[in-house]
Amino acid sequence: MQTNPEQGHAATGRDTTNLTARACLVAVIVLRKTNPVSEFPGLIDEQYPMDMAIGGHVLRHVYEHETSAELSITVQNKQIQFNLTSDDQLINIPDDELVQAICELVGLHEQHGSGLSQAVYQYQKNPDGSWGFSSSYQYAGRP
């Protein structure tokens, strides 16, 4: 699903036009040794656009003056839990587009049988106003 960044955050009415225009994500994917991605060719290529979409949705939830945000996703017993926080917002209720993007990410991993149990995305605002992120993943049944 695509959203129009010029409309701002639907739930709060925040004007995020400037934020999204400057929010050029630079992906720094941190993969752990327990990452089974090598067992699933193509998973990273399929996941990358989802990571970018999730990042765009997350950044629409932060205030312009904030410099960091974190999205954690936990999958257990086919249930998805997620938590979105930022500098000034200890609880941030994701919009439908972010929830859909999270579900698509989990669905992709289910499709590949990766055993994804947790994903954590950490976003940091760079001095030039662009955003970078790192992500880490844990997998069930992996030592």
N, C-alpha and C positions, 0 to 999 in steps of 0.2 A: 504494500500500500504506500502510496506517495502522499506527502502532505505539502502544503504550500507554506514555506517558511515565512513568507511575507504576512501571513495571517497571525503569526505569534502563537503562543501556547494557548490552546483552546480552553483548557480548564481554568486558567488564571487571567487570561486576557493580556499577558505580558507581551510586549513588543520585542520579538527576538530577531528582527530583521538584521540588525547590526551583528548580533552574535553569530547567526548562521552564515552570514556573508564572510565573517572572519574565521569561522570554525573549520579550517582545513585540517582534517584529521591525518595524522601521520601514524601509521600502524607500526607498533613495536610488539610483535607477538612473542611472548615468553612461553616456550614450550618446556614442560618438565620431562625428566628422563622417563617417567611413567606414561608418557603420551603415546597412545597407540596409533597415532595418525599414520605412521609408516605402514601399518597393517591395512589402511583404508585409502588406497590411492584416490586422489581427486577430492577428498574431504576438505583439505585446506582451500583448494580452489573454489569449491562450492560455498565454504563458510565465509571467505573473505568479504563478498558483497553483503552478507548478513551482518558481519561485524561493523562494516561501514554504516549500514542502515541503523543498527542499534546505536552506534555512536551519535548519529545525527539526531535520533529521537532523544537520547539522554541529554544532549546539549541544549535541546529546546526546553528542558526542565530547569536549567540553572539560570540564576540571575547574572546579568552582565558583569558585575563586579566580582563574582566568585571565580576562584582559580583552580578548584578541583572538584571532582565528583567520583562516585564509585557505584557501580551496579554489581550486585552479587546475585547469582542464580544458583539455586540448589534443586536437584532432581532426586527424589526418593520415592520409591513405590509408585512410580508413574505420576507423581504429583510434583508440580513446579512451584517453588517459592522464590520470591525475588525481593530485593531491598535496594532502593535507590536513595543515596544520600549525597549531599554537597556541603560546601562550607557553612552556609547559613541554614540549611534545611536537613534536619536529622531524619525527618520522614518526608518523603516525596511520593505522591501518588501518581504512578505512571498513567499516561493516556492510553487509549485503545491501540494506537499504532505501535507503541513500545511493547505492550503486552503481546500483540500479534507477532512482532519481530522476535521476541523471546521464545514464543511457542514454535515459530518456524526454525529457530536455531536448535531447540531441543528435538524437534521432529527430524531435522537433518541427521542429528547424531543417532536417533533411534533407527532411522532408515539404514545407516551404516553399521549399526550395532556396536558403537564405540563404548557404550557404558558410561557416558558423560554423567557425572554426579555433581559437579560444581564448575561454574565459570565465574571469574571475577574480572571485571573491566574497571581499570583505574584511569581517569582522565586528568590531565594537567594542562593548564593554560600556559603557553609559552610567552616570553616577554613581548614578542611581536603580535600577540593577540590570537595566534592560531592555537589549536589544541592538538595534543598528542595523546596517545593512550597505550597502555600495556594490558595484556590479558593473560590470565593463567587458567589452567583447566585441570580438573581431577577426574579420574575415571574409576568407577566401581570395579572391584575385583582385581585391581592392579596393585602390585606391591609398592 
